[in-house]
């Protein structure tokens, strides 16, 4: 009887041990929260010297939502924690900035890349940065790659930038300095530009920006770049420009004048310009050209009901576009009033 009881006791002990082993296996080590893995890892943190500051950027991790309702918010990235230290002391990194996406300030997003800058730097020093994604519930993801940069003395600002405004384009020019290349930036709805208009630094002191909207004011910055070290960019010189249509329409053709009763009817062939606003009709009195209409005539016909009591009266017509550019005069149309 005792032997049987011992056997039963042994079986119970073994069963309990098995349970304890299984439980202890589940607690072995520190568990990694699912949210940390799904918050994504930043692998392309980049530091550049642009506009006389350290310009930092990285590709935002893809937002992956959990299929579990309770875990849906916990895996969503809400912020990024940025740490900073000297380049040779990676173990002494300290908090530098927290980028909170909902606040929509302190950073710029172009495409899927986040840009921000550090202006608390000194020439000749080396700096190291890392970024951590942080979820809505405050879970911190893994550290990004280290971005290391030595902040160098940037080029000084170039001289004055001249602006030439024309139809749908702006031309910028400045004085060339030996040993430098140039980057040209255009602000986008007042937002700081993060990429230059030119795909690579340009050697010439001239840039033409086309395909613009007439009447819209654009803001530009031109910055010097060392030819020997294109990664170092100086502060920008800012200018504004408003492209304008300065090209007048062609003069109207086949102008004619005919007497009809007490009035004189002037006609001409209609212009075909897309931005045509109308026409101006002038009565020629000796050396004087008197405009008869107050606002541009929309049709290619005008009736003069107040012609002077002369033997001959002459007229010419001009075309006007939406920007107010006026063409040269048509050929004169002469009508005899008295024989």
C-alpha positions as a LaTeX table, in Angstrom:
\begin{tabular}{lrrr}
\hline
Residue & $x$ (\AA) & $y$ (\AA) & $z$ (\AA) \\
\hline
Unk1 & 0.00 & 0.00 & 0.00 \\
Unk2 & 2.85 & 2.32 & 0.91 \\
Unk3 & 4.63 & 1.48 & $-2.34$ \\
Unk4 & 1.52 & 2.38 & $-4.33$ \\
Unk5 & 1.15 & 5.66 & $-2.46$ \\
Unk6 & 4.78 & 6.51 & $-3.18$ \\
Unk7 & 4.24 & 5.79 & $-6.89$ \\
Unk8 & 1.21 & 8.06 & $-7.00$ \\
Unk9 & 3.17 & 10.72 & $-5.13$ \\
Unk10 & 6.04 & 10.47 & $-7.59$ \\
Unk11 & 3.69 & 10.85 & $-10.54$ \\
Unk12 & 2.14 & 13.97 & $-8.99$ \\
Unk13 & 5.57 & 15.46 & $-8.33$ \\
Unk14 & 6.70 & 14.81 & $-11.88$ \\
Unk15 & 3.52 & 16.39 & $-13.25$ \\
Unk16 & 3.97 & 19.48 & $-11.06$ \\
Unk17 & 7.60 & 19.81 & $-12.19$ \\
Unk18 & 6.57 & 19.60 & $-15.80$ \\
Unk19 & 4.04 & 22.39 & $-15.28$ \\
Unk20 & 6.63 & 24.52 & $-13.49$ \\
Unk21 & 9.14 & 23.95 & $-16.29$ \\
Unk22 & 6.61 & 25.03 & $-18.92$ \\
Unk23 & 5.67 & 28.14 & $-16.94$ \\
Unk24 & 9.29 & 29.06 & $-16.28$ \\
Unk25 & 10.13 & 28.63 & $-19.99$ \\
Unk26 & 7.46 & 31.19 & $-20.85$ \\
Unk27 & 9.11 & 33.73 & $-18.50$ \\
Unk28 & 12.69 & 33.10 & $-19.53$ \\
Unk29 & 14.44 & 36.39 & $-20.53$ \\
Unk30 & 12.85 & 39.76 & $-21.20$ \\
Unk31 & 9.92 & 39.53 & $-23.64$ \\
Unk32 & 10.05 & 41.88 & $-26.66$ \\
Unk33 & 6.76 & 43.77 & $-27.08$ \\
Unk34 & 5.08 & 43.22 & $-30.44$ \\
Unk35 & 4.79 & 47.00 & $-30.85$ \\
Unk36 & 8.58 & 47.43 & $-30.79$ \\
Unk37 & 9.00 & 45.12 & $-33.73$ \\
Unk38 & 6.13 & 46.62 & $-35.70$ \\
Unk39 & 7.22 & 50.20 & $-35.00$ \\
Unk40 & 9.89 & 49.67 & $-37.64$ \\
Unk41 & 13.62 & 50.24 & $-37.72$ \\
Unk42 & 15.22 & 53.37 & $-39.23$ \\
Unk43 & 18.26 & 52.40 & $-41.28$ \\
Unk44 & 18.95 & 55.51 & $-43.38$ \\
Unk45 & 19.42 & 58.37 & $-40.92$ \\
Unk46 & 21.56 & 60.93 & $-42.73$ \\
Unk47 & 23.40 & 64.06 & $-41.54$ \\
Unk48 & 24.50 & 66.80 & $-43.98$ \\
Unk49 & 25.87 & 70.31 & $-43.65$ \\
Unk50 & 23.38 & 72.50 & $-45.49$ \\
Unk51 & 22.46 & 76.15 & $-45.13$ \\
Unk52 & 25.12 & 76.41 & $-42.37$ \\
Unk53 & 23.33 & 73.91 & $-40.07$ \\
Unk54 & 23.38 & 70.13 & $-39.62$ \\
Unk55 & 20.50 & 68.88 & $-41.75$ \\
Unk56 & 19.12 & 65.49 & $-40.66$ \\
Unk57 & 16.70 & 63.22 & $-42.49$ \\
Unk58 & 15.39 & 59.66 & $-42.52$ \\
Unk59 & 12.68 & 57.58 & $-44.14$ \\
Unk60 & 9.67 & 57.22 & $-41.85$ \\
Unk61 & 8.93 & 53.59 & $-40.93$ \\
Unk62 & 5.87 & 52.16 & $-42.61$ \\
Unk63 & 2.80 & 52.38 & $-40.38$ \\
Unk64 & 1.69 & 48.78 & $-39.77$ \\
Unk65 & $-1.55$ & 48.33 & $-37.89$ \\
Unk66 & $-2.24$ & 45.20 & $-35.90$ \\
Unk67 & $-5.21$ & 43.03 & $-36.79$ \\
Unk68 & $-6.02$ & 42.81 & $-33.10$ \\
Unk69 & $-8.37$ & 45.52 & $-31.95$ \\
Unk70 & $-6.69$ & 45.99 & $-28.56$ \\
Unk71 & $-3.24$ & 46.25 & $-30.13$ \\
Unk72 & $-4.15$ & 48.51 & $-33.07$ \\
Unk73 & $-3.00$ & 51.79 & $-31.52$ \\
Unk74 & 0.00 & 50.29 & $-29.72$ \\
Unk75 & 1.89 & 49.65 & $-32.96$ \\
Unk76 & 1.28 & 53.06 & $-34.55$ \\
Unk77 & 4.31 & 55.38 & $-34.59$ \\
Unk78 & 3.42 & 58.73 & $-33.03$ \\
Unk79 & 6.82 & 60.32 & $-32.46$ \\
Unk80 & 10.55 & 60.01 & $-32.91$ \\
Unk81 & 13.09 & 60.47 & $-30.15$ \\
Unk82 & 16.40 & 61.95 & $-31.35$ \\
Unk83 & 19.60 & 61.63 & $-29.33$ \\
Unk84 & 22.89 & 63.42 & $-29.92$ \\
Unk85 & 26.49 & 63.20 & $-28.76$ \\
Unk86 & 30.04 & 63.70 & $-29.94$ \\
Unk87 & 31.12 & 61.49 & $-32.80$ \\
Unk88 & 33.75 & 59.59 & $-30.81$ \\
Unk89 & 31.66 & 59.06 & $-27.67$ \\
Unk90 & 28.67 & 57.05 & $-28.88$ \\
Unk91 & 28.08 & 55.81 & $-25.32$ \\
Unk92 & 27.37 & 59.36 & $-24.11$ \\
Unk93 & 24.36 & 60.21 & $-26.26$ \\
Unk94 & 21.79 & 62.56 & $-24.75$ \\
Unk95 & 18.23 & 63.52 & $-25.70$ \\
Unk96 & 18.25 & 66.19 & $-28.39$ \\
Unk97 & 14.69 & 66.47 & $-29.70$ \\
Unk98 & 11.36 & 64.67 & $-29.82$ \\
Unk99 & 9.47 & 64.94 & $-33.09$ \\
Unk100 & 5.74 & 64.56 & $-32.43$ \\
Unk101 & 3.97 & 63.89 & $-35.71$ \\
Unk102 & 0.57 & 65.28 & $-34.66$ \\
Unk103 & 2.08 & 68.66 & $-33.73$ \\
Unk104 & 3.20 & 69.21 & $-37.34$ \\
Unk105 & 6.06 & 71.52 & $-36.37$ \\
Unk106 & 9.81 & 71.26 & $-36.03$ \\
Unk107 & 10.06 & 69.01 & $-39.07$ \\
Unk108 & 9.17 & 68.75 & $-42.75$ \\
Unk109 & 8.02 & 65.70 & $-44.71$ \\
Unk110 & 8.84 & 65.43 & $-48.40$ \\
Unk111 & 7.73 & 62.18 & $-49.99$ \\
Unk112 & 8.08 & 59.75 & $-47.12$ \\
Unk113 & 11.24 & 61.32 & $-45.74$ \\
Unk114 & 11.34 & 63.41 & $-42.55$ \\
Unk115 & 13.70 & 66.41 & $-42.40$ \\
Unk116 & 14.80 & 68.51 & $-39.41$ \\
Unk117 & 17.95 & 70.37 & $-38.40$ \\
Unk118 & 20.38 & 71.09 & $-35.57$ \\
Unk119 & 21.82 & 74.61 & $-35.36$ \\
Unk120 & 23.44 & 74.09 & $-31.95$ \\
Unk121 & 26.78 & 73.09 & $-33.45$ \\
Unk122 & 30.35 & 74.43 & $-33.54$ \\
Unk123 & 32.87 & 74.38 & $-36.35$ \\
Unk124 & 35.40 & 71.56 & $-36.20$ \\
Unk125 & 33.33 & 69.37 & $-33.86$ \\
Unk126 & 32.11 & 65.90 & $-34.73$ \\
Unk127 & 28.52 & 64.92 & $-33.91$ \\
Unk128 & 26.64 & 61.64 & $-33.79$ \\
Unk129 & 22.86 & 61.17 & $-33.96$ \\
Unk130 & 20.42 & 58.28 & $-33.54$ \\
Unk131 & 16.62 & 58.16 & $-33.83$ \\
Unk132 & 14.11 & 55.91 & $-32.02$ \\
Unk133 & 10.49 & 55.47 & $-33.17$ \\
Unk134 & 7.95 & 55.80 & $-30.35$ \\
Unk135 & 4.45 & 54.31 & $-30.55$ \\
Unk136 & 1.17 & 55.89 & $-29.43$ \\
Unk137 & 1.37 & 53.95 & $-26.15$ \\
Unk138 & 4.92 & 55.14 & $-25.52$ \\
Unk139 & 6.78 & 52.00 & $-26.52$ \\
Unk140 & 10.23 & 52.86 & $-27.82$ \\
Unk141 & 11.50 & 50.97 & $-30.86$ \\
Unk142 & 15.03 & 50.08 & $-31.78$ \\
Unk143 & 17.73 & 52.67 & $-32.44$ \\
Unk144 & 18.44 & 53.81 & $-35.97$ \\
Unk145 & 21.83 & 53.67 & $-37.60$ \\
Unk146 & 24.33 & 56.23 & $-36.34$ \\
Unk147 & 24.71 & 59.39 & $-38.45$ \\
Unk148 & 28.11 & 61.02 & $-37.87$ \\
Unk149 & 29.21 & 64.38 & $-39.24$ \\
Unk150 & 32.10 & 66.81 & $-38.72$ \\
Unk151 & 30.74 & 70.35 & $-38.87$ \\
Unk152 & 33.00 & 72.45 & $-41.06$ \\
Unk153 & 33.30 & 76.17 & $-41.70$ \\
Unk154 & 30.64 & 76.75 & $-44.40$ \\
Unk155 & 31.05 & 79.05 & $-47.40$ \\
Unk156 & 29.92 & 82.61 & $-46.84$ \\
Unk157 & 26.87 & 84.03 & $-48.59$ \\
Unk158 & 27.31 & 84.98 & $-52.21$ \\
Unk159 & 26.70 & 88.50 & $-53.47$ \\
Unk160 & 23.37 & 90.00 & $-54.54$ \\
Unk161 & 21.09 & 87.86 & $-56.69$ \\
Unk162 & 19.46 & 89.58 & $-59.66$ \\
Unk163 & 15.97 & 88.64 & $-60.83$ \\
Unk164 & 14.56 & 88.78 & $-64.36$ \\
Unk165 & 10.82 & 88.09 & $-64.60$ \\
Unk166 & 9.24 & 87.02 & $-67.87$ \\
Unk167 & 6.37 & 84.96 & $-69.24$ \\
Unk168 & 5.98 & 81.83 & $-67.03$ \\
Unk169 & 9.62 & 81.88 & $-65.97$ \\
Unk170 & 12.16 & 83.51 & $-63.67$ \\
Unk171 & 15.87 & 83.95 & $-64.35$ \\
Unk172 & 18.29 & 84.30 & $-61.42$ \\
Unk173 & 21.87 & 85.50 & $-61.79$ \\
Unk174 & 24.74 & 86.39 & $-59.47$ \\
Unk175 & 28.51 & 86.96 & $-59.51$ \\
Unk176 & 30.62 & 83.84 & $-59.94$ \\
Unk177 & 33.26 & 83.15 & $-57.28$ \\
Unk178 & 36.18 & 80.84 & $-57.95$ \\
Unk179 & 36.13 & 77.51 & $-56.16$ \\
Unk180 & 32.36 & 77.39 & $-55.64$ \\
Unk181 & 29.32 & 75.67 & $-57.10$ \\
Unk182 & 25.71 & 76.64 & $-56.43$ \\
Unk183 & 22.37 & 75.19 & $-55.33$ \\
Unk184 & 19.07 & 76.93 & $-56.09$ \\
Unk185 & 16.02 & 76.33 & $-53.89$ \\
Unk186 & 12.38 & 77.38 & $-54.31$ \\
Unk187 & 10.00 & 77.63 & $-51.36$ \\
Unk188 & 6.80 & 75.56 & $-51.62$ \\
Unk189 & 3.82 & 77.49 & $-50.20$ \\
Unk190 & 6.11 & 79.12 & $-47.68$ \\
Unk191 & 7.66 & 75.83 & $-46.56$ \\
Unk192 & 11.42 & 75.56 & $-46.19$ \\
Unk193 & 12.82 & 73.81 & $-49.29$ \\
Unk194 & 14.71 & 70.59 & $-48.55$ \\
Unk195 & 15.83 & 69.73 & $-52.07$ \\
Unk196 & 17.40 & 72.08 & $-54.66$ \\
Unk197 & 15.80 & 72.62 & $-58.04$ \\
Unk198 & 19.03 & 71.55 & $-59.72$ \\
Unk199 & 19.79 & 67.80 & $-59.50$ \\
Unk200 & 23.45 & 68.53 & $-58.79$ \\
Unk201 & 25.40 & 71.71 & $-57.87$ \\
Unk202 & 25.70 & 74.03 & $-60.88$ \\
Unk203 & 28.97 & 75.74 & $-61.90$ \\
Unk204 & 27.42 & 78.74 & $-63.69$ \\
Unk205 & 26.06 & 81.88 & $-61.95$ \\
Unk206 & 22.73 & 81.64 & $-63.78$ \\
Unk207 & 19.55 & 79.62 & $-63.30$ \\
Unk208 & 16.25 & 79.69 & $-65.20$ \\
Unk209 & 13.09 & 78.31 & $-63.54$ \\
Unk210 & 10.29 & 77.71 & $-66.05$ \\
Unk211 & 6.76 & 76.39 & $-66.18$ \\
Unk212 & 5.59 & 78.90 & $-63.57$ \\
Unk213 & 2.21 & 80.58 & $-63.11$ \\
Unk214 & 2.11 & 84.22 & $-64.13$ \\
Unk215 & 1.10 & 86.57 & $-61.33$ \\
Unk216 & 2.23 & 84.16 & $-58.58$ \\
Unk217 & 5.12 & 85.26 & $-56.35$ \\
Unk218 & 7.89 & 82.71 & $-55.84$ \\
Unk219 & 10.66 & 82.82 & $-53.23$ \\
Unk220 & 14.13 & 81.46 & $-53.98$ \\
Unk221 & 17.41 & 80.91 & $-52.15$ \\
Unk222 & 20.79 & 80.55 & $-53.80$ \\
Unk223 & 23.53 & 78.89 & $-51.71$ \\
Unk224 & 27.23 & 78.42 & $-52.33$ \\
Unk225 & 28.81 & 74.96 & $-52.21$ \\
Unk226 & 32.53 & 74.27 & $-52.07$ \\
Unk227 & 33.63 & 72.65 & $-55.32$ \\
Unk228 & 36.22 & 70.64 & $-53.36$ \\
Unk229 & 33.63 & 69.50 & $-50.79$ \\
Unk230 & 30.06 & 69.53 & $-52.20$ \\
Unk231 & 28.71 & 68.26 & $-48.89$ \\
Unk232 & 29.29 & 71.66 & $-47.26$ \\
Unk233 & 26.72 & 74.32 & $-48.17$ \\
Unk234 & 26.59 & 77.93 & $-46.97$ \\
Unk235 & 23.70 & 80.16 & $-46.01$ \\
Unk236 & 21.28 & 81.22 & $-48.70$ \\
Unk237 & 20.54 & 84.59 & $-50.27$ \\
Unk238 & 16.76 & 84.95 & $-50.55$ \\
Unk239 & 14.91 & 86.75 & $-53.35$ \\
Unk240 & 11.31 & 86.86 & $-54.57$ \\
Unk241 & 10.02 & 87.03 & $-58.13$ \\
Unk242 & 6.66 & 87.21 & $-59.89$ \\
Unk243 & 6.67 & 85.93 & $-63.49$ \\
Unk244 & 4.74 & 88.15 & $-65.86$ \\
Unk245 & 3.50 & 87.89 & $-69.41$ \\
Unk246 & 5.39 & 90.58 & $-71.30$ \\
Unk247 & 4.66 & 89.26 & $-74.78$ \\
Unk248 & 1.94 & 91.34 & $-76.55$ \\
Unk249 & $-0.44$ & 89.78 & $-79.05$ \\
Unk250 & 0.01 & 90.34 & $-82.74$ \\
Unk251 & $-1.58$ & 93.44 & $-84.30$ \\
Unk252 & $-5.06$ & 92.89 & $-85.79$ \\
Unk253 & $-5.20$ & 92.31 & $-89.50$ \\
Unk254 & $-7.47$ & 93.56 & $-92.33$ \\
Unk255 & $-8.88$ & 96.60 & $-90.53$ \\
Unk256 & $-11.66$ & 98.37 & $-92.49$ \\
Unk257 & $-13.87$ & 101.41 & $-91.87$ \\
Unk258 & $-17.26$ & 101.99 & $-93.52$ \\
Unk259 & $-19.78$ & 104.80 & $-93.26$ \\
Unk260 & $-23.27$ & 103.58 & $-92.30$ \\
Unk261 & $-25.69$ & 106.46 & $-91.92$ \\
Unk262 & $-24.23$ & 108.95 & $-89.48$ \\
Unk263 & $-21.98$ & 106.31 & $-87.88$ \\
Unk264 & $-18.74$ & 104.67 & $-88.93$ \\
Unk265 & $-18.28$ & 100.91 & $-88.43$ \\
Unk266 & $-14.72$ & 99.66 & $-87.98$ \\
Unk267 & $-14.08$ & 95.93 & $-88.47$ \\
Unk268 & $-10.99$ & 93.69 & $-88.45$ \\
Unk269 & $-9.98$ & 90.06 & $-88.46$ \\
Unk270 & $-10.18$ & 88.41 & $-85.02$ \\
Unk271 & $-6.92$ & 87.49 & $-83.26$ \\
Unk272 & $-6.35$ & 83.88 & $-82.15$ \\
Unk273 & $-4.21$ & 84.30 & $-78.99$ \\
Unk274 & $-5.53$ & 82.24 & $-76.04$ \\
Unk275 & $-4.97$ & 85.03 & $-73.52$ \\
Unk276 & $-6.62$ & 87.71 & $-75.65$ \\
Unk277 & $-8.63$ & 90.19 & $-73.57$ \\
Unk278 & $-10.00$ & 92.34 & $-76.42$ \\
Unk279 & $-9.17$ & 95.28 & $-78.65$ \\
Unk280 & $-8.61$ & 99.02 & $-78.50$ \\
Unk281 & $-9.92$ & 101.23 & $-81.30$ \\
Unk282 & $-8.19$ & 104.55 & $-82.04$ \\
Unk283 & $-9.42$ & 107.48 & $-84.17$ \\
Unk284 & $-6.56$ & 109.24 & $-85.89$ \\
Unk285 & $-6.88$ & 113.02 & $-85.96$ \\
Unk286 & $-3.77$ & 114.43 & $-87.58$ \\
Unk287 & $-0.91$ & 113.49 & $-85.22$ \\
Unk288 & $-3.28$ & 112.56 & $-82.39$ \\
Unk289 & $-4.49$ & 109.01 & $-81.74$ \\
Unk290 & $-7.60$ & 109.06 & $-79.54$ \\
Unk291 & $-8.78$ & 105.79 & $-77.97$ \\
Unk292 & $-12.53$ & 105.48 & $-78.35$ \\
Unk293 & $-13.30$ & 102.58 & $-75.99$ \\
Unk294 & $-13.00$ & 102.69 & $-72.18$ \\
Unk295 & $-12.50$ & 98.94 & $-71.79$ \\
Unk296 & $-11.25$ & 96.36 & $-74.32$ \\
Unk297 & $-13.76$ & 95.62 & $-77.08$ \\
Unk298 & $-14.66$ & 91.91 & $-77.02$ \\
Unk299 & $-15.88$ & 91.65 & $-80.64$ \\
Unk300 & $-13.92$ & 92.39 & $-83.80$ \\
Unk301 & $-16.20$ & 95.32 & $-84.63$ \\
Unk302 & $-16.69$ & 98.84 & $-83.27$ \\
Unk303 & $-19.23$ & 101.56 & $-84.19$ \\
Unk304 & $-18.12$ & 105.18 & $-83.91$ \\
Unk305 & $-21.23$ & 107.34 & $-83.46$ \\
Unk306 & $-19.40$ & 110.60 & $-82.79$ \\
Unk307 & $-17.13$ & 110.95 & $-85.80$ \\
Unk308 & $-16.06$ & 114.55 & $-86.50$ \\
Unk309 & $-17.35$ & 116.52 & $-89.48$ \\
Unk310 & $-14.24$ & 116.04 & $-91.60$ \\
Unk311 & $-13.73$ & 114.95 & $-95.13$ \\
Unk312 & $-11.60$ & 111.96 & $-94.13$ \\
Unk313 & $-11.35$ & 110.01 & $-90.87$ \\
Unk314 & $-8.83$ & 107.24 & $-90.15$ \\
Unk315 & $-8.75$ & 104.49 & $-87.55$ \\
Unk316 & $-6.40$ & 101.76 & $-86.31$ \\
Unk317 & $-6.93$ & 98.86 & $-83.91$ \\
Unk318 & $-4.68$ & 97.15 & $-81.33$ \\
Unk319 & $-5.07$ & 93.82 & $-79.50$ \\
Unk320 & $-4.74$ & 93.55 & $-75.71$ \\
Unk321 & $-4.02$ & 90.38 & $-73.69$ \\
Unk322 & $-5.05$ & 89.43 & $-70.15$ \\
Unk323 & $-1.79$ & 90.81 & $-68.71$ \\
Unk324 & $-2.46$ & 94.23 & $-70.28$ \\
Unk325 & 0.14 & 93.90 & $-73.03$ \\
Unk326 & $-0.94$ & 95.87 & $-76.09$ \\
Unk327 & 0.02 & 95.02 & $-79.65$ \\
Unk328 & 1.23 & 97.40 & $-82.27$ \\
Unk329 & $-1.40$ & 99.13 & $-84.42$ \\
Unk330 & $-3.16$ & 97.56 & $-87.34$ \\
Unk331 & $-2.95$ & 99.13 & $-90.74$ \\
Unk332 & $-4.95$ & 102.39 & $-90.95$ \\
Unk333 & $-8.53$ & 102.16 & $-92.08$ \\
Unk334 & $-9.59$ & 105.38 & $-93.86$ \\
Unk335 & $-13.15$ & 106.38 & $-94.66$ \\
Unk336 & $-14.33$ & 109.37 & $-96.75$ \\
Unk337 & $-17.18$ & 111.30 & $-95.13$ \\
Unk338 & $-17.53$ & 114.09 & $-97.72$ \\
Unk339 & $-16.87$ & 114.25 & $-101.42$ \\
\hline
\end{tabular}
